[in-house]
Amino acid sequence: MSQTKTELLQGNLYINGEWISEEEQTYFESINPATQELVGTCAAATASQVDDAVKAASTAYSHWKNTSIPERAAFLTKAAELFEDRKEELAQVMTKEMGKPLTESIGEVGVVIATAQYMAGEGRRLFGEIVPAGFPDRDIKMVREPLGVVACITPWNFPVSLASYKMFAALIAGNTVVWKPASEVALSAKIFMEVLHAAGLPKGTINLLTGSGRIVGQKLATHSEVKIISFTGSTEVGQQLAEMSSKTLKRISLELGGKNAVIVLKDADLDKAAEGIIKSAFTTTGQRCTAASRVIVERSVKEELLKKVIALTKEMKVGNGLEQGVVIGPLVNEQQCRLVEDYVQKAVEEGGNIAFGGRALSELGTCYYMPTIIDNVHSNHTIAQEEIFGPVLAFIEVNGYEEAMSVNNGTMYGLSTSIYTSSLHYASRAAKDAVSGLVYINNGTSNAEMGVAFGGMKMSGNGHREVSHHAFDVMTEWKSVYTNY
């Protein structure tokens, strides 16, 4: 059933504590990928509005950095309470905008609440250091200092949790924020910002700019008053941002793509491995940077594992994320669906066999694709090397641990690696040998816990981390203070 006009949402810009819309403001549409219905319209920021937001954040910085950290923390604690009140509403809009099942969206708002609480607590732990002096009558201390305006640029697959990782770390450290969310989830961003506004954060401390990456993203990347860029998205865009921001010597944190693998050795519990594989591969319709897109399995157990994975995949209900029992929603848009189709076709052309799935579910809509398993994939095949960002899983046979780890490390990415084994020897070796920022033993590739550093190696990032206190390595810089008495 089509939405009525009164149900449509409108998102404006949030600058210096006010919702902004110019007389000739242009708007873009947010479309539900499950139904192709219009969710609402969102303001497209102009270059001058980017300047306004950065100026507001820069002006607010002088006050915010001198606000006591416990007082900053109180705002986050209040925000956590308010997010709880609007959890269902925000989750509904997220599912309508990008398609993930409602249960996942509700869980994501739970992550936002936990992040607010965690970062509020970390405010009591922004420790400095006391260093023994080499001369008499001298004290030396090192303290963390905020840098100024932080531009947070976030993707559509986790509309609010990734924003909370970045924004709350920036705020508790004493920085101010300009946030540019992905256009696909701009209305979710609006509700997120409404909550922070209601929490009472001072004017200019947080600002929201929706619109194109070409205008908003590039302007933030080159703006002289922006001191930090925190970006999650594709490796290609991350490289472009790094190049653009280098001229002003910005600090830049990049959380980029992945080509994650689950290694399954012959001594593994295959039932547990199969369960972990499908959750890692198909949750959020495979649209996660940590999604498992490769299974690297010892040849002697490949057929048995493949049967178990197919059996579990058949039980997964595909459909509108708002419907009861759906665990796989649509892809975010038609373009992403076509991209997945192209990768599957390429895999077959290179010698892969479709063991399950392998087609668009056009009977459900224009953005649906079956969870797909491709067998007989070799490590040099395109589907084994490039990030797909869709529900496609490649099976690669190997002769043992050494070959498995070589295949695992044989891509340009290094985000997440999983291994299933009963051997303490191989589990311990994998923890050391895997060239990835995340390693899971007897668990899938896609899992994060609050307080644990999250990020990748190689082309999956530039070495910075989120989700834990290690985020302050990005959001602050060290000041050394010498006192002679």
C-alpha positions as CSV (number, residue, x, y, z in Angstrom):
1,M,0.0,0.0,0.0
2,S,1.4,3.4,-0.9
3,Q,2.3,5.9,1.7
4,T,0.1,9.0,2.0
5,K,1.6,12.5,1.9
6,T,1.2,13.0,5.6
7,E,3.4,10.0,6.3
8,L,6.3,11.4,4.3
9,L,9.3,12.7,6.3
10,Q,11.4,15.8,5.6
11,G,14.9,16.3,6.7
12,N,16.6,19.7,6.9
13,L,20.1,20.7,7.8
14,Y,21.1,21.2,11.4
15,I,23.5,24.1,11.8
16,N,24.4,26.0,15.0
17,G,21.6,24.5,17.0
18,E,18.9,25.2,14.4
19,W,17.1,23.3,11.6
20,I,18.0,25.2,8.5
21,S,16.3,25.4,5.1
22,E,16.9,28.2,2.6
23,E,14.2,29.6,0.4
24,E,15.6,27.9,-2.7
25,Q,16.9,24.8,-0.9
26,T,16.9,21.8,-3.2
27,Y,15.9,18.4,-1.9
28,F,16.6,14.8,-2.8
29,E,14.4,11.7,-2.2
30,S,14.8,8.8,0.2
31,I,13.4,5.6,-1.4
32,N,12.5,2.4,0.4
33,P,14.4,-0.4,-1.4
34,A,11.9,-3.0,-0.3
35,T,8.9,-1.3,-1.9
36,Q,10.2,1.6,-4.0
37,E,7.9,3.9,-2.1
38,L,9.0,7.4,-1.1
39,V,10.1,7.6,2.5
40,G,10.6,11.4,2.4
41,T,12.8,14.2,1.2
42,C,16.1,15.6,2.5
43,A,17.9,18.9,2.0
44,A,20.9,19.0,-0.2
45,A,23.5,21.2,1.4
46,T,25.2,23.9,-0.6
47,A,28.9,24.8,-0.4
48,S,28.0,28.0,1.5
49,Q,26.0,25.9,4.0
50,V,29.1,23.7,4.5
51,D,31.0,26.8,5.4
52,D,28.3,27.9,7.8
53,A,28.4,24.5,9.6
54,V,32.1,24.5,9.9
55,K,32.1,28.0,11.2
56,A,29.5,27.2,13.8
57,A,31.5,24.2,14.9
58,S,34.8,26.2,15.0
59,T,33.1,28.9,17.1
60,A,31.6,26.4,19.5
61,Y,34.9,24.6,19.9
62,S,36.5,27.3,22.2
63,H,33.7,26.8,24.7
64,W,33.3,23.1,24.4
65,K,37.0,22.2,24.8
66,N,36.9,24.1,28.1
67,T,33.8,22.4,29.3
68,S,34.7,19.9,32.0
69,I,34.8,16.3,30.8
70,P,32.2,15.1,33.4
71,E,29.9,17.8,32.0
72,R,30.4,16.6,28.5
73,A,29.8,13.1,29.6
74,A,26.4,14.2,31.2
75,F,25.2,15.1,27.7
76,L,26.0,11.7,26.4
77,T,24.3,10.0,29.3
78,K,21.2,12.1,28.7
79,A,21.3,11.2,25.0
80,A,21.4,7.5,25.8
81,E,18.2,7.9,27.8
82,L,16.5,9.7,24.9
83,F,17.6,7.2,22.3
84,E,15.9,4.5,24.4
85,D,12.7,6.5,24.1
86,R,12.9,6.8,20.3
87,K,14.4,3.4,19.6
88,E,11.5,1.9,17.7
89,E,10.9,5.0,15.7
90,L,14.5,5.3,14.6
91,A,14.7,1.6,13.8
92,Q,11.6,1.8,11.6
93,V,13.0,4.6,9.5
94,M,16.4,2.9,9.2
95,T,14.7,-0.3,7.8
96,K,12.6,1.8,5.4
97,E,15.6,3.7,4.1
98,M,18.2,0.9,3.6
99,G,16.3,-2.3,4.0
100,K,17.8,-4.3,6.8
101,P,15.4,-6.4,9.0
102,L,13.8,-4.4,11.8
103,T,15.4,-6.6,14.4
104,E,18.8,-5.6,13.1
105,S,17.8,-1.9,13.2
106,I,16.6,-2.1,16.7
107,G,19.9,-3.8,17.7
108,E,21.8,-1.0,16.0
109,V,20.0,1.6,18.1
110,G,21.0,-0.5,21.1
111,V,24.6,-0.1,20.0
112,V,24.2,3.7,19.9
113,I,22.9,3.7,23.4
114,A,25.8,1.5,24.6
115,T,28.3,3.7,22.8
116,A,26.9,6.8,24.5
117,Q,27.2,5.1,27.9
118,Y,30.7,3.8,27.1
119,M,32.1,7.1,25.9
120,A,30.5,8.9,28.8
121,G,32.4,6.5,31.1
122,E,35.6,7.0,29.1
123,G,35.5,10.6,30.0
124,R,36.8,9.6,33.4
125,R,39.7,7.8,31.8
126,L,41.2,10.4,29.5
127,F,44.4,9.9,31.4
128,G,47.6,11.7,30.7
129,E,51.1,10.6,31.8
130,I,53.6,11.7,34.4
131,V,57.2,11.3,33.2
132,P,60.3,11.3,35.4
133,A,62.4,14.4,34.7
134,G,66.1,14.2,33.9
135,F,66.9,17.4,35.9
136,P,66.2,18.4,39.5
137,D,63.2,20.6,40.5
138,R,61.2,19.8,37.4
139,D,57.9,18.1,36.7
140,I,56.9,16.7,33.3
141,K,53.4,15.7,32.3
142,M,51.7,14.8,29.0
143,V,48.0,15.5,28.5
144,R,45.6,14.8,25.7
145,E,44.2,17.9,23.9
146,P,41.3,18.1,21.4
147,L,42.1,19.4,17.9
148,G,38.9,21.3,16.8
149,V,36.3,20.5,14.2
150,V,35.9,16.8,13.3
151,A,34.1,15.9,10.0
152,C,32.4,12.6,10.4
153,I,31.5,10.9,7.1
154,T,29.4,7.8,7.5
155,P,28.0,5.1,5.2
156,W,24.4,3.7,4.7
157,N,24.8,0.2,6.0
158,F,25.0,1.2,9.7
159,P,23.3,4.6,9.6
160,V,23.6,5.5,13.3
161,S,26.0,3.1,15.1
162,L,29.0,4.2,13.0
163,A,28.0,7.8,13.6
164,S,27.9,7.2,17.3
165,Y,31.4,5.6,17.3
166,K,32.9,8.7,15.7
167,M,30.8,11.5,17.1
168,F,30.7,10.5,20.7
169,A,34.5,9.9,20.8
170,A,35.0,13.3,19.2
171,L,32.6,15.0,21.6
172,I,33.9,13.5,24.9
173,A,37.5,14.4,23.8
174,G,36.4,18.1,23.5
175,N,36.1,18.4,19.7
176,T,33.0,19.7,17.8
177,V,31.4,17.8,14.9
178,V,30.1,18.3,11.4
179,W,28.4,15.1,10.3
180,K,27.8,14.1,6.6
181,P,25.8,10.9,6.5
182,A,25.2,8.8,3.4
183,S,22.3,10.2,1.3
184,E,20.4,6.9,1.4
185,V,19.9,7.2,5.2
186,A,19.6,11.0,5.6
187,L,16.2,10.7,7.4
188,S,17.7,8.3,10.0
189,A,20.4,10.9,10.5
190,K,17.7,13.6,11.1
191,I,16.2,11.6,13.9
192,F,19.6,10.9,15.4
193,M,20.4,14.6,15.4
194,E,17.0,15.4,17.0
195,V,17.9,13.2,19.9
196,L,21.2,15.0,20.4
197,H,19.5,18.4,20.1
198,A,17.0,17.3,22.8
199,A,19.9,16.2,25.0
200,G,20.9,19.9,25.2
201,L,24.3,20.0,23.5
202,P,25.4,23.6,23.1
203,K,24.8,25.4,19.8
204,G,27.4,24.6,17.1
205,T,28.8,21.6,19.0
206,I,27.1,19.2,16.5
207,N,26.0,20.0,13.0
208,L,24.3,17.8,10.3
209,L,24.9,18.3,6.5
210,T,23.0,16.0,4.1
211,G,23.7,16.0,0.4
212,S,26.2,14.8,-2.2
213,G,29.7,13.7,-1.4
214,R,30.9,15.7,-4.4
215,I,29.7,19.0,-2.7
216,V,29.7,18.2,1.0
217,G,32.4,15.6,1.3
218,Q,34.9,17.3,-0.9
219,K,34.3,20.6,0.8
220,L,34.9,19.1,4.2
221,A,38.0,17.3,3.1
222,T,39.6,20.5,1.8
223,H,38.3,23.0,4.4
224,S,41.1,24.7,6.4
225,E,39.0,24.8,9.6
226,V,38.3,21.0,9.6
227,K,41.1,19.4,11.6
228,I,40.1,15.7,11.6
229,I,38.2,13.5,9.1
230,S,36.7,10.3,10.3
231,F,35.5,8.2,7.4
232,T,33.9,4.8,6.9
233,G,33.3,3.6,3.4
234,S,34.9,2.2,0.3
235,T,38.7,2.1,-0.1
236,E,38.5,4.1,-3.3
237,V,36.7,7.0,-1.7
238,G,39.0,6.8,1.3
239,Q,42.0,7.2,-0.9
240,Q,40.4,10.2,-2.6
241,L,39.7,11.8,0.8
242,A,43.3,11.2,2.0
243,E,44.6,12.9,-1.1
244,M,42.3,15.9,-0.8
245,S,42.9,16.4,2.9
246,S,46.7,16.1,2.7
247,K,47.1,19.7,1.5
248,T,45.9,21.0,4.9
249,L,47.6,18.2,6.9
250,K,44.4,17.0,8.4
251,R,44.4,14.0,10.6
252,I,42.3,11.3,8.8
253,S,40.9,8.1,10.1
254,L,39.8,5.6,7.4
255,E,37.7,2.5,8.0
256,L,37.5,0.9,4.6
257,G,36.6,-2.3,2.8
258,G,37.3,-6.0,3.4
259,K,37.5,-9.3,1.7
260,N,37.0,-11.4,4.9
261,A,37.4,-15.1,5.1
262,V,36.3,-18.0,7.3
263,I,39.0,-20.7,7.4
264,V,37.6,-24.1,8.3
265,L,40.1,-26.9,9.1
266,K,39.3,-30.6,9.0
267,D,39.1,-30.9,12.8
268,A,36.5,-28.1,13.1
269,D,33.0,-28.5,14.5
270,L,31.3,-28.2,11.1
271,D,27.8,-27.4,12.5
272,K,29.2,-24.4,14.4
273,A,31.2,-23.4,11.5
274,A,28.2,-23.5,9.1
275,E,26.2,-21.4,11.5
276,G,28.9,-18.8,11.9
277,I,29.4,-18.7,8.2
278,I,25.9,-17.9,7.2
279,K,25.5,-15.2,9.9
280,S,28.7,-13.6,8.8
281,A,27.9,-13.8,5.1
282,F,24.2,-12.9,4.9
283,T,23.4,-10.7,7.9
284,T,22.6,-7.2,6.6
285,T,22.3,-8.9,3.2
286,G,26.1,-9.1,3.1
287,Q,26.4,-5.3,3.2
288,R,29.0,-5.2,6.0
289,C,32.7,-4.4,5.7
290,T,33.2,-7.4,8.0
291,A,30.9,-9.8,6.0
292,A,32.4,-13.2,5.2
293,S,32.6,-13.5,1.4
294,R,35.1,-16.4,1.3
295,V,35.1,-19.8,3.0
296,I,38.6,-21.3,2.8
297,V,38.1,-25.0,3.7
298,E,40.3,-28.1,3.8
299,R,39.4,-30.3,0.9
300,S,38.5,-33.4,2.9
301,V,35.6,-31.7,4.7
302,K,34.5,-29.3,1.9
303,E,31.5,-31.3,0.6
304,E,30.1,-31.9,4.1
305,L,30.5,-28.2,5.1
306,L,29.0,-27.0,1.8
307,K,25.9,-29.2,2.4
308,K,25.4,-27.8,5.9
309,V,25.8,-24.2,4.8
310,I,23.3,-24.7,1.9
311,A,20.8,-26.3,4.3
312,L,21.0,-23.4,6.7
313,T,20.8,-20.8,3.9
314,K,17.6,-22.4,2.5
315,E,15.9,-21.6,5.9
316,M,16.7,-17.9,5.7
317,K,13.6,-15.8,4.8
318,V,14.1,-13.0,2.2
319,G,11.7,-10.1,2.1
320,N,10.7,-6.7,3.4
321,G,12.7,-6.0,6.6
322,L,9.5,-4.8,8.3
323,E,7.8,-8.2,7.9
324,Q,7.9,-10.8,10.7
325,G,10.5,-13.5,10.3
326,V,12.6,-11.8,7.5
327,V,16.3,-12.2,8.1
328,I,17.6,-11.0,4.7
329,G,16.2,-7.8,3.3
330,P,16.7,-6.1,0.0
331,L,20.0,-4.6,-1.2
332,V,20.2,-0.8,-0.6
333,N,19.3,0.1,-4.2
334,E,19.0,-1.3,-7.8
335,Q,22.5,-0.3,-8.6
336,Q,23.8,-2.5,-5.8
337,C,21.7,-5.4,-7.0
338,R,23.0,-5.1,-10.6
339,L,26.6,-5.0,-9.2
340,V,26.0,-8.3,-7.3
341,E,24.5,-9.8,-10.5
342,D,27.6,-8.8,-12.4
343,Y,30.0,-10.4,-9.8
344,V,28.0,-13.7,-9.9
345,Q,28.1,-13.8,-13.7
346,K,31.8,-13.1,-13.6
347,A,32.4,-15.9,-11.1
348,V,30.6,-18.4,-13.4
349,E,32.6,-17.1,-16.4
350,E,35.8,-17.8,-14.5
351,G,34.8,-21.3,-13.6
352,G,32.8,-21.1,-10.5
353,N,29.7,-23.3,-9.9
354,I,26.5,-21.9,-8.4
355,A,25.7,-24.2,-5.5
356,F,22.8,-22.2,-4.3
357,G,21.0,-19.0,-5.4
358,G,22.5,-17.0,-8.1
359,R,19.6,-14.9,-9.3
360,A,17.7,-11.7,-8.5
361,L,14.3,-12.2,-6.8
362,S,12.4,-9.9,-9.1
363,E,9.1,-11.4,-7.9
364,L,9.8,-9.6,-4.6
365,G,11.0,-6.3,-6.0
366,T,13.8,-4.6,-7.9
367,C,16.5,-4.8,-5.1
368,Y,16.3,-8.4,-3.9
369,Y,18.9,-11.0,-4.6
370,M,19.0,-14.6,-3.4
371,P,21.7,-15.5,-0.8
372,T,24.2,-17.1,-3.2
373,I,26.9,-19.7,-2.6
374,I,29.5,-20.3,-5.4
375,D,31.7,-23.4,-5.3
376,N,34.9,-24.2,-7.2
377,V,36.4,-20.7,-6.7
378,H,40.1,-20.2,-7.0
379,S,42.0,-17.6,-5.0
380,N,42.9,-15.6,-8.1
381,H,39.2,-15.3,-9.3
382,T,37.7,-11.9,-9.2
383,I,35.0,-13.0,-6.7
384,A,37.8,-14.1,-4.4
385,Q,39.7,-10.7,-4.6
386,E,37.2,-7.9,-4.8
387,E,34.7,-6.6,-2.2
388,I,31.1,-7.3,-3.4
389,F,29.0,-5.9,-0.6
390,G,26.2,-8.3,-1.2
391,P,24.9,-11.8,-0.2
392,V,27.5,-13.8,-2.1
393,L,29.8,-16.5,-0.6
394,A,32.7,-18.2,-2.4
395,F,34.0,-21.6,-1.4
396,I,37.8,-22.1,-1.9
397,E,39.4,-25.6,-1.3
398,V,42.8,-25.9,0.2
399,N,45.1,-28.7,1.3
400,G,45.9,-27.5,4.8
401,Y,46.5,-24.7,7.2
402,E,49.6,-23.2,5.4
403,E,47.7,-22.9,2.1
404,A,44.6,-21.6,3.9
405,M,46.5,-18.8,5.5
406,S,48.3,-17.9,2.3
407,V,44.9,-17.6,0.5
408,N,43.4,-15.7,3.4
409,N,46.3,-13.1,3.3
410,G,46.4,-13.0,-0.5
411,T,44.1,-10.0,-1.0
412,M,44.7,-6.3,-0.7
413,Y,42.4,-6.1,2.3
414,G,43.1,-7.0,5.9
415,L,40.0,-6.4,8.0
416,S,38.6,-9.6,9.6
417,T,39.7,-13.3,9.6
418,S,37.9,-16.3,11.2
419,I,39.2,-19.8,11.8
420,Y,37.3,-22.8,13.0
421,T,39.5,-25.6,14.4
422,S,39.8,-27.8,17.5
423,S,43.5,-27.3,17.5
424,L,45.1,-24.9,20.0
425,H,48.2,-25.0,17.8
426,Y,46.4,-23.8,14.7
427,A,44.2,-21.4,16.5
428,S,47.2,-19.7,18.1
429,R,49.1,-19.6,14.9
430,A,46.1,-18.1,13.1
431,A,45.9,-15.3,15.6
432,K,49.5,-14.4,14.8
433,D,49.6,-15.2,11.1
434,A,46.4,-13.5,9.9
435,V,47.2,-10.1,8.4
436,S,44.0,-8.5,9.6
437,G,42.9,-6.1,12.3
438,L,40.3,-8.6,13.7
439,V,40.8,-12.3,14.3
440,Y,38.1,-14.6,15.5
441,I,38.7,-18.2,16.8
442,N,35.6,-20.4,16.3
443,N,33.4,-17.4,15.6
444,G,32.2,-15.6,12.5
445,T,34.0,-12.6,11.0
446,S,31.3,-10.0,11.8
447,N,31.2,-9.2,15.4
448,A,32.3,-6.3,17.6
449,E,32.1,-5.7,21.3
450,M,32.2,-2.3,23.0
451,G,35.6,-1.3,24.3
452,V,37.5,-3.5,21.8
453,A,39.6,-1.8,19.1
454,F,38.0,-2.1,15.7
455,G,39.8,-1.5,12.4
456,G,41.7,-3.1,9.6
457,M,45.2,-3.5,8.1
458,K,46.5,-3.0,4.5
459,M,43.9,-1.4,2.3
460,S,41.1,-1.9,4.9
461,G,42.2,1.2,6.8
462,N,45.1,3.5,7.7
463,G,45.8,2.1,11.1
464,H,43.4,4.0,13.3
465,R,40.8,2.2,15.5
466,E,37.2,2.8,16.7
467,V,34.7,1.4,19.3
468,S,37.2,1.7,22.1
469,H,39.4,4.2,24.0
470,H,41.9,3.8,21.1
471,A,39.6,6.3,19.2
472,F,41.2,9.0,21.2
473,D,44.5,8.5,19.4
474,V,42.6,10.1,16.4
475,M,40.5,12.5,18.3
476,T,43.3,14.1,20.4
477,E,46.9,15.0,20.3
478,W,49.5,15.0,23.0
479,K,50.8,18.1,24.7
480,S,54.0,17.9,26.8
481,V,54.2,20.3,29.7
482,Y,57.5,21.0,31.5
483,T,57.4,22.8,34.9
484,N,60.5,24.0,36.6
485,Y,60.0,24.9,40.2
